[in-house]
């Protein structure tokens, strides 16, 4: 269900939602960055998210990776360049389409991921402490609904 009330009220509500989402994103990035540093890993939250995604999608091509990350291909290429310089990923040509690069984690990044995981689990625990389980589920569902709506919004 989406808001169907007064448009002026909706504008105010949507501005408030945008500001609150921005604020929580900034706060979460700072907390995640501190957990990554505690784990002794000098990477950004975006780099962590990429590594975490590659744990489940080893060998994904860069185009599909950018889709999963909801980021443009140029930004993902730059992000991967940084990870490759740090020895955390490697790119390999696709065996069937030589124009395509597939992305893999290195053994080093897999080892670092295992060391860092307890710190990230603690980070996640902090996030859920203030929410009752049902509220947490509702919050995630609401975020998914909002994301789907915005992703499919055509302006009509």
C-alpha angles and dihedrals in degrees: 000000000000130000112276101174135105113333095224090052089048092052090054091045093048092049089050091048091050093050093047093047090050092049095049090046091053092046093048092048091054092049093046092048090054091050091050090051091048087056089053094246119132099205133118125249088252091054090048091051090051093050090046090051091048090054087070098030106042111174095020114154120245094249093054090043091055089051092052090048094046089230133123118261094246092057092047091049090054091047091050091047089058092048091048092051088054090051093245100119139022129205121219129188114252110253093225102036115034091195090065126082120205120205126224134177117241123234087252093057092045090054092047090048091057091049092048098044095084090054090050091047087055089049090052091047090055090052094054098040093087095047127074110230094255092049090050091053091047091048093052091047091050092050090049091050092049092047092049092048094049093044091054098037111124099179095252 
